[in-house]
Amino acid sequence: MTVNFMPYVHDAARNVWTIPPTARDTGDDFELSMSNDNGADLLLALGITPEPNGGVLSIEAFGGRVTAALRRRLGRRSPERASFVDAEPGKMPVIYVGRREGYVEERLGDLARLVQHSRAAGATHIAWH
């Protein structure tokens, strides 16, 4: 499972959500995906409680949260996490892949770039699911 962050344009008059035309043409430059666990940690770093159905914020509000999270983490790096396997007898093993030190801060930087590119493409909101 993954958490995906993507830009949208909201036409309030028709209550229609679309992907900005530039984002449709270039694809991956306008989407940030990560595992559920890492996505939940990133949302928490943004001060957002992870919800099963995801969420959406105006691009200004989302960008403000990203900037605030980056400022709070100046001079600090998220800790490294070791990989491990949860293998209970009679159940399917679940592998938890670790992550390197500073991963959350790197992804916050990726989100900041996503906001900048999305804003330039005309996006009004950032959604995650």
N, C-alpha and C positions, 0 to 999 in steps of 0.2 A: 504494500500500500504506500501511497505517496501523498504529500501535500504539495499542491501547485499554486503558485502566485501568478495571476494574469491581469492585464489591463482590460478595462471595458469602457465603452462610451454609453452613458445612460441618456436616452431621449425621454425626458420627463413628460413631455406632452403626450407621447404615445405609450409611455412606460415600456420601452423596448431597450434591451441591453444588447450591444454588439461589440465585437472586437474591432479596435481601430484598423482602418484599411492597411496602414503600413505594417502593423503587427501581423495581419493575415498574410501579407506578401513575404515577410522575412521569417516568421515562425519563432524559432527558438530564442532569438534576441529578446523576445517579449514574454518569456515564460521562465519561471524558476521553480524547479521541482526538487524535492528531497524526501527522505523517508519520513514516515509518520512521527517517529520519535524526535528526529532532528527538527521537523516542522513545528512540533509542539513546543520544543525548547526555544525556537526562534520566535514564535508567537508570544510566549511568556516574556522573552526579552523585550518585545514590543509593548508589553503591558496588556496583552489580549489573551483572554481565557480561551483555549482551544475548544471548539464546539464540533460535534460530529458532522454537521452540515456545512461547515466553513463559515465564511462571512464576507462582508464587503464594507469598504470605507471609501470616502471621497479621497481622491489622490492627494489633496492638500493635507487631510488628517493623517493618512497613512504615511506620507512623506515626513510629516512632523514627528510621528512616532519613531520612524527610522532614525532621523537625525538625533532625537533625544536619546535613543538607545545607544547610538554610536558615541555620543558625548559621555554618557554614564560609564562606558567601558574604556575610555581613553586610558592607556597605560596598564590595562588589565587584559588578560587573555583567558578565555574559557578553558577549563582543564581538559586534558586528554582523557579519553574513555577507552578502556580495554575491551576487546571483543570477548564474548562468552557464549556458551551454548546452554540453553535451558532444555535438558533432556530428561523428562520424567518417565519412569517405566510405563510402557503401554500407551504413551502419547507421542505425537509427532514432535521431533526436536525443533526448537526455535533458535535461530542463530541471530544474535545481536552483534551487528558489526560495530566496531569501535569508531572513534573519530579522533583526529589529531588536535593538539592544543591550538586554540585560537579559531576553531571552526565556526563558532557562532559569530564572531566578529567578521570573519571573511564573508559569511552569508549575509550579514547586515550590509556590508559593502556592496554585495551583489544586488540586494534589494534597493539600495540607494541608486545604483545605476539603472535598475529596472524602472524606478519611478521617473528618473530623468528622461530615459528613452520613451517611456509611455506618455509622459506629459507632452513631449515634443511631437508625438504621433497623434495627439488630440484626445488621449484618454481622460476620463473624468473620475474614474474609480479604479481601485485595485481590489480584486477578489481573491479569495483562497478557498480551496476545497480539497 
